[in-house]
Structure formats: structure tokens, C-alpha cells
Amino acid sequence: MADLACNFAGIRSPNPFWVASGPPANSAYQSHRAFEAGWGGLVWKTIGTPIVNVSSRYSALDIGANRMVGFNNIELISDRSIDVNFREIAEVKKRWPHHAVIASLMTETREEWHDLVRRSVDAGADGIELNYGCPHGMCERGMGSAVGQQPEVAERITSWVMEVAKIPVIVKLTPNITDITAAARAARRAGANAISLINTINSITNVNLDTFVPEPMVAGMSSHGGYCGPAVKPIALNMVQSCAADPDVRLPISGIGGIATWRDAAEFIALGSGSVQVCTAIMHHGFRIVDDMIDGLNAYLDGKGMKNVNDLVGKAVGKVTTWEKLDLNYRRVARINHDTCIGCNLCYIACEDGAHQCIDLVSPDAHGIGLGPGRVPYKPVPKVREDDCVGCNLCSLVCPVDACITMVDLPATKSAMSWSEYQQKLARGEIEPIEPHG
């Protein structure tokens, strides 16, 4: 089997799957349970001056049968004493010497940062994560995302930490910023050893239409919170790739945001993550989900002929480019397998009302089309007009039957041409304007 052992910025763990800083990483008890289940590392719930949390704390965005597509959290950093947290970190490291334990820290003054860093080292932590990401509560006190949104402040505080750090330092970035690479570059300038991203996104998930109070409700009021879970994965992947591709960042990346399966993890790793962190999926399903993650990633790497997880890191980074460099002459079209089509006609409605009007409802007999399961003879069936199809993918995305609609590459009839090349040739009179497909 492929070797999943991870060496992330000098922090070693049996595999790249880490419990992210949050409620599942709040105590020694939970850390023991996580490592017994198979997690390779754990980032302790953020340590700082203890706070008092509110009741209630969580809400969710549910869609259909998929519970907690998005998760909202107004819980703050650790409400336990600094002494207790570091004592338990030492206990966990003594019992699990080969697993990664990272101390997440958040405080204000230079002296306080120095103190927490030194205590992290003394407790035996393998690394430190600087929490510059929390978008609620702590940012209102000048910490969390209030730091991450100001690269110059993040650079200054990170430089304070690096003055005394004797173990690897990871800077955790906030997505609540116009350009996340600006903060990542600041972390590198300050000497950080790695970055992690993304932290949660500022949000309100829903409003109770009887009380008009958003959830979670606290004595008739609510507050904006941190959004996470599967819904944030596309945003996280984009930001991870942006940092991985930036020549002025070039730091190891621990990927976070909506990871719930081995496939999610593999995508983050392919886009540049050397380790991945999971929180919401654990809160939903428990620590045992790591079993499937380990087995799935192992099988995938074996199937690809990759000997270790490092062979996958960054494989997809170079496959992302700016829009103007994409090939205007590349074409693909949708094709419907009428042997498996159930006649719901969702593809027709989606194309007709929401896309490019290139699917017709036709008589199956007149067009020599077979009938799929449960189909009524003579009932019209959807058929793609390939000459007019723009290859937008919408029909395949709304189809409820796996692989019933596939997107097929058409043979190239023209050489590749980007938007910038098209504009230049058009200006020189070398080509006629391209007619839109359809």
C-alpha cells in the first residue's frame, strides 16, 4: 500500500489527516479518541485568555436529505484555562509521541505571544498554529480575522512569534479578505514555516420567520458567525490553489474547508495541500470517518501508481489558469443515453429555461430511440441538438441518473486559440469574428 506518512513543514504524523482546531479538539479526552480512531494529527482548540461562551452556538443550512450542507458557529476560542490546556497537551504527547499535536494560539501583546509560544514548546507541542481567522467575537476584540485581514498586522505578529519559536509555525488565514495571497505572502515575509486555510466565512445561515431572530438564538438576539462544512469546499479549494501557485508564497499548505471524504482530501492535496484538517464532518459523523479516508486515499494512490502521498501534492495546481488563456476552439457536447433515461425531462427544462435551448422533446419512434426503464411508449424524450449545444454541462448536472448524460469531446477542427490570441488576430484582420455556438 502507498505510504501515507506525512512530514509537513517538519511536523511528522502517520498520515495527513488532522483534526482541525475547534470543538472536536478541545481536550485530552477528545485527542485520545481521535488518535485511537486513526487521525494522524490534531490542532488544539485555540488557546488564549479564557472566554465565556454563549448558549446556543450553532446553526446549519440544510438542503433536502443532506443535513448540514453548511454549518454556522458562534463559539469562540477555548473557555478552559491556559494551564489546563498546556497540561493536557503534554499528557497527549506523552501518550502519542508519534502523532502530531499542534497548539493553536491567539492573544494580543508581544509579551503574551512570547509566553504562549514558550509554553507550547515546553508542553511538547510539535508545532504552533497562529489563529488569524475567526470572523466572530474575537475579531471584535482586535484578534482573529481582524489580524488576518490586515497583512501588515499579520506580518508583525508573526515576526513576534518567530523571535522565540523553536518549533514549526503555521499561520492560519482568513477567507474574509479580498486577496488571500496577500496574507500568505505576509506570513512568508515574517518567516512562518507554513500556512493553513481556510478558516470560517462570515455568515448568517437563516432567519426564524416567526421570531425574526437568526439562528443560533441567544436571549432573543443572534450574531454573525463562522460558516464551514461542505458548502465552503469550493471556496477553500480556490484559495488553496491560489496560494500554492503564487511564487511569492511557496510555503507548505494545510488545507481546510468542507473536507468529509477521502476524495475531498485528495482534491485538496492535488491542489497543493501537504496535510488536511477536518472539523465539521467530525462534529456530524464522529472520529471514525477517518477509517474511510485512510482506506480510500490508500486505494486511490495505489490505483494511480503513486508510492506515497507526496506524489499527489500539487498535481492539479498547474491545471488552473486565467480565463483568457483557455482554448476558444475546444468543443464538447452533451449526449443522452436513452437506455437509462427515466423521462423526467429535467434536462429539457433546465436547458430551455436556464441555459441555451438546445434540447428538444421528440418522438422516440420517429428518431429510432429506445425506451429506458419505466418509460411510456410514444411519450416524447429529450434529444440534444449537438450543432447548437454549447457544452455548458447543466443538463448533466441536473440529471438524477448517474452517467445518463455524458459530456463528450468533439474532434478538434481548429488549432487552439486563447482569448488574447483571438483579439490579436481579429485586430489584424486575420480571422472573422467567432459566431457563438447555437
C-alpha positions in Angstrom: 0.0 0.0 0.0 1.0 3.6 -0.6 2.9 5.3 2.3 0.6 7.9 3.9 3.2 9.1 6.4 3.3 12.9 6.4 6.2 15.4 7.0 4.5 18.8 7.0 7.0 21.6 7.5 9.0 19.4 9.8 5.9 18.1 11.7 5.6 14.3 11.3 2.4 12.3 11.5 1.3 8.8 10.5 -1.0 10.2 7.8 -2.0 13.7 6.5 -5.4 13.6 8.2 -5.5 16.1 11.1 -8.4 17.2 13.4 -8.8 20.9 12.9 -8.8 23.4 15.7 -12.4 23.6 17.1 -14.8 21.8 19.3 -13.5 18.2 18.4 -10.0 19.2 19.6 -10.9 20.8 22.9 -9.4 18.3 25.4 -7.1 15.5 26.1 -10.0 13.1 26.2 -11.0 14.0 22.6 -7.4 13.9 21.4 -7.0 10.3 22.8 -10.3 9.3 21.0 -9.1 10.9 17.8 -5.7 9.2 17.7 -7.3 5.9 18.7 -9.6 6.2 15.7 -6.6 6.8 13.4 -6.2 10.5 12.9 -2.6 11.5 12.2 -2.6 14.8 13.9 -4.7 17.3 15.9 -4.7 21.1 16.1 -5.7 22.0 19.7 -8.7 24.3 20.1 -7.3 27.8 20.2 -5.6 28.7 23.5 -5.7 32.2 24.9 -7.1 34.2 27.7 -10.2 32.1 28.6 -13.5 33.4 27.4 -17.1 32.8 28.4 -19.2 31.2 25.6 -22.9 31.7 25.0 -25.9 29.3 24.6 -26.8 28.4 21.9 -23.9 28.4 19.5 -24.5 26.5 16.2 -26.9 26.6 13.3 -26.9 24.9 9.9 -28.0 25.2 6.3 -29.9 22.0 5.3 -30.8 21.1 1.7 -33.1 18.2 1.0 -31.9 15.0 2.7 -28.3 16.3 3.0 -28.1 17.5 6.6 -25.7 20.3 7.5 -24.6 21.3 4.0 -23.4 24.4 5.7 -22.6 24.9 9.4 -22.6 28.1 11.3 -20.7 28.5 14.6 -20.5 31.4 17.1 -18.5 29.5 19.6 -15.2 31.3 20.5 -11.8 30.0 21.5 -11.1 27.7 24.5 -13.0 28.6 27.6 -10.6 26.5 29.7 -7.6 27.9 31.5 -4.2 28.2 29.7 -2.7 26.0 32.4 -5.2 23.2 31.8 -4.8 23.2 28.1 -1.0 23.0 28.2 -1.0 20.3 30.8 -3.3 18.2 28.7 -1.2 18.8 25.6 1.8 17.4 27.5 -0.3 14.4 28.5 -1.4 13.7 25.0 2.2 14.0 23.6 3.5 11.6 26.2 0.9 9.0 25.2 1.1 9.6 21.5 4.7 10.6 20.7 4.5 9.8 17.0 1.3 11.8 16.3 1.3 15.5 15.6 -0.1 17.8 18.2 -0.2 21.5 17.2 -1.1 24.3 19.6 -3.4 26.9 18.2 -2.8 30.2 19.8 -4.5 33.7 19.9 -3.6 36.6 22.1 -2.8 40.3 21.8 0.6 41.7 23.0 4.1 40.7 22.0 4.8 39.6 25.6 1.7 37.4 25.7 2.6 35.8 22.3 6.1 35.0 23.6 4.7 33.5 26.7 2.2 31.2 24.8 4.8 30.2 22.3 7.3 29.2 25.0 4.6 27.3 26.9 3.7 25.4 23.7 7.3 24.3 23.3 7.6 23.3 27.0 4.4 21.2 26.7 5.9 19.2 23.9 3.8 20.5 21.0 5.1 19.6 17.6 4.1 22.9 16.1 2.1 26.1 16.6 -0.8 27.4 14.5 -1.5 31.2 14.8 -5.2 31.8 14.6 -5.7 34.8 12.3 -9.1 33.6 11.0 -12.0 33.7 13.5 -14.6 36.0 12.0 -16.8 36.4 15.1 -16.3 37.5 18.7 -12.5 37.6 18.8 -12.2 39.9 15.8 -14.3 42.4 17.6 -11.5 42.5 20.2 -8.8 43.0 17.6 -7.8 39.4 17.2 -8.8 36.6 14.8 -9.8 37.8 11.3 -9.1 41.4 12.4 -5.4 40.3 12.2 -5.8 38.1 9.1 -7.5 40.9 7.1 -4.5 43.2 7.6 -1.4 41.6 6.1 0.9 44.2 7.7 -0.5 43.3 11.2 -0.3 39.6 10.5 3.3 40.0 9.4 4.2 42.0 12.6 2.6 39.5 14.9 4.1 36.5 13.1 7.5 38.1 13.4 7.0 38.4 17.2 6.3 34.7 17.3 9.3 33.8 15.2 11.5 35.6 17.7 11.1 32.8 20.2 9.6 29.9 18.3 11.7 26.7 18.4 9.1 24.5 16.6 7.4 25.0 13.2 4.9 27.9 13.0 1.8 27.7 10.8 -0.2 30.8 10.1 -4.0 30.2 9.7 -5.5 32.5 7.2 -9.0 34.0 7.0 -11.1 33.8 3.8 -12.8 37.0 4.7 -10.4 39.0 2.6 -10.2 40.2 -1.0 -6.9 38.5 -1.8 -5.8 35.7 0.5 -2.4 35.5 -1.1 -1.6 39.0 0.4 -1.8 37.5 3.9 0.1 34.4 2.8 2.9 36.5 1.4 3.0 38.4 4.7 3.3 35.1 6.6 6.3 34.2 4.5 8.0 37.5 4.8 7.7 37.2 8.6 9.4 33.8 8.5 6.5 31.4 9.0 7.1 27.8 8.2 3.7 27.1 6.7 0.1 28.3 6.3 -3.3 26.7 6.8 -6.5 27.7 5.1 -9.3 28.4 5.1 -10.8 29.5 8.4 -14.6 30.0 8.5 -16.5 32.5 6.4 -18.6 35.3 8.0 -22.2 34.3 7.8 -25.8 34.3 8.9 -27.4 30.9 7.8 -31.1 31.5 8.3 -33.8 33.6 10.0 -36.7 32.3 12.1 -39.7 33.8 10.3 -41.8 33.6 13.4 -39.4 35.4 15.8 -37.3 37.1 13.1 -34.2 36.1 15.1 -31.5 34.3 13.1 -30.1 31.1 14.5 -28.4 30.4 16.8 -30.5 32.4 19.1 -29.3 33.9 22.4 -32.0 35.5 24.5 -33.9 36.8 21.5 -30.8 38.0 19.6 -28.2 36.5 17.3 -24.8 37.3 15.8 -22.8 36.7 12.6 -20.8 33.5 12.8 -18.2 31.3 11.1 -19.5 29.3 8.1 -18.0 25.9 7.3 -18.9 22.4 6.1 -19.3 21.0 2.6 -20.7 24.3 1.2 -17.4 26.1 1.7 -15.2 23.5 0.0 -15.2 25.2 -3.5 -14.1 28.5 -1.9 -11.4 26.7 0.1 -10.1 24.8 -3.0 -9.8 28.1 -4.9 -7.9 29.8 -2.2 -5.5 26.8 -1.6 -4.7 26.7 -5.3 -4.1 30.5 -5.3 -1.6 30.2 -2.6 0.1 27.1 -4.0 0.5 28.8 -7.4 1.8 32.1 -6.1 5.6 32.3 -6.5 5.8 34.7 -3.6 4.2 32.3 -1.1 5.9 28.9 -1.6 5.0 27.6 1.8 3.6 24.2 2.8 -0.2 24.4 3.0 -2.5 22.6 5.4 -5.9 22.5 3.6 -9.1 23.1 5.5 -12.7 23.6 4.5 -15.6 21.2 3.8 -13.4 18.0 3.9 -15.6 15.0 4.7 -14.3 12.1 2.4 -11.0 10.8 1.0 -12.0 12.4 -2.3 -12.3 15.8 -0.7 -8.9 15.3 0.9 -7.3 14.1 -2.4 -8.6 17.2 -4.2 -7.0 19.5 -1.5 -3.8 17.6 -1.7 -3.8 17.7 -5.6 -4.2 21.5 -5.3 -1.2 21.9 -3.1 -2.0 20.8 0.5 0.6 18.7 2.4 -1.9 17.9 5.1 -5.6 18.3 5.5 -7.7 19.3 8.6 -11.3 18.3 9.4 -13.7 19.7 11.9 -17.4 19.9 10.7 -17.5 16.4 9.4 -16.3 15.1 12.7 -19.0 17.1 14.5 -21.5 15.5 12.2 -20.3 11.9 12.0 -17.7 11.3 14.7 -14.0 10.5 14.6 -14.4 7.1 12.9 -14.8 8.8 9.5 -11.0 8.7 9.2 -11.1 5.0 8.5 -12.7 5.5 5.1 -10.4 8.5 4.5 -7.3 6.4 5.1 -8.6 3.4 3.1 -9.9 5.5 0.2 -6.7 7.6 -0.1 -4.6 4.4 0.0 -6.6 2.7 -2.7 -6.5 5.8 -4.9 -2.8 6.3 -4.6 -2.2 2.6 -5.3 -4.5 2.8 -8.4 -2.5 5.8 -9.7 0.8 4.0 -9.1 1.8 6.6 -6.5 4.2 5.3 -3.8 3.4 8.0 -1.2 1.1 10.9 -0.5 3.8 13.4 -1.5 3.4 12.1 -5.1 -0.1 13.7 -5.2 0.8 17.0 -3.7 0.3 19.9 -6.2 -0.6 17.6 -9.2 -3.5 19.9 -10.1 -2.0 23.3 -9.3 -0.8 23.9 -12.9 -4.1 22.9 -14.4 -5.7 26.2 -13.3 -5.1 29.3 -15.4 -6.8 32.6 -16.1 -9.9 32.6 -18.3 -8.3 34.5 -21.2 -5.8 31.6 -21.7 -8.5 28.9 -22.2 -9.0 27.5 -25.7 -11.9 29.1 -27.5 -11.9 26.4 -30.2 -12.3 23.4 -27.8 -15.8 21.9 -28.0 -17.7 19.3 -26.1 -21.4 18.4 -26.3 -24.0 16.5 -24.2 -25.2 13.1 -25.1 -28.1 11.3 -23.6 -28.2 7.5 -23.0 -31.9 6.8 -23.7 -31.5 3.2 -22.4 -31.1 4.6 -18.9 -33.2 7.8 -19.3 -36.2 7.8 -16.9 -38.1 10.5 -18.8 -38.1 13.1 -16.0 -37.2 15.8 -18.6 -35.3 17.8 -16.0 -32.5 18.3 -18.6 -35.0 19.7 -21.1 -36.4 22.2 -18.6 -33.0 23.2 -17.4 -31.7 23.8 -20.9 -34.9 25.5 -22.1 -35.3 27.9 -19.2 -31.8 28.2 -17.6 -29.3 27.6 -20.4 -29.1 27.6 -24.2 -32.2 25.9 -25.7 -30.5 23.0 -27.4 -32.6 20.1 -26.2 -35.8 19.1 -27.9 -38.6 16.7 -26.8 -39.0 14.3 -29.7 -41.0 11.1 -30.6 -38.8 8.1 -29.7 -40.2 6.1 -32.7 -39.6 8.8 -35.2 -36.0 9.1 -34.1 -35.2 5.5 -33.5 -34.7 6.0 -29.8 -35.1 3.0 -27.4 -37.1 3.3 -24.2 -35.4 3.3 -20.8 -36.8 1.7 -17.6 -40.4 2.8 -16.8 -40.7 4.8 -20.0 -44.1 5.2 -21.6 -44.2 4.3 -25.3 -44.7 7.3 -27.6 -44.0 9.8 -24.8 -41.6 12.5 -26.0 -38.0 12.0 -25.0 -35.2 14.6 -24.7 -32.7 14.8 -27.6 -29.7 17.1 -27.8 -29.1 19.2 -31.0 -25.4 18.8 -31.0 -24.8 21.5 -33.6 -26.3 24.0 -31.2 -25.0 22.6 -27.9 -22.5 24.9 -26.2 -21.3 22.2 -23.8 -22.3 24.1 -20.6 -22.7 20.9 -18.6 -26.0 22.0 -17.0 -28.1 19.0 -18.3 -25.6 16.5 -16.9 -25.6 18.3 -13.6 -29.4 18.2 -13.1 -29.9 14.7 -14.4 -30.8 12.4 -11.5 -29.5 9.2 -13.2 -25.7 8.6 -12.9 -23.9 8.7 -16.3 -27.2 9.0 -18.2 -25.9 12.3 -19.7 -22.2 12.5 -20.5 -20.1 15.3 -21.9 -18.2 14.2 -25.0 -15.2 15.9 -26.6 -15.6 16.6 -30.3 -12.7 16.1 -32.7 -10.6 19.3 -33.0 -11.2 21.1 -36.3 -9.2 24.2 -35.5 -5.9 24.8 -33.6 -6.1 26.0 -30.0 -6.7 29.7 -29.6 -6.9 31.8 -26.4 -8.9 34.9 -26.0 -5.9 37.1 -26.2 -4.7 35.4 -29.4 -8.3 35.8 -30.8 -8.3 39.5 -30.0 -4.9 40.0 -31.7 -5.8 38.0 -34.8 -9.1 39.8 -35.0 -7.4 43.2 -34.8 -5.0 42.2 -37.6 -7.9 41.1 -39.8 -6.6 37.5 -40.0 -9.9 35.9 -38.8 -13.6 36.6 -38.8 -15.4 37.1 -35.5 -16.3 33.7 -34.0 -20.0 33.0 -34.1 -21.5 31.9 -30.8 -22.3 28.2 -30.6 -26.0 27.8 -31.3 
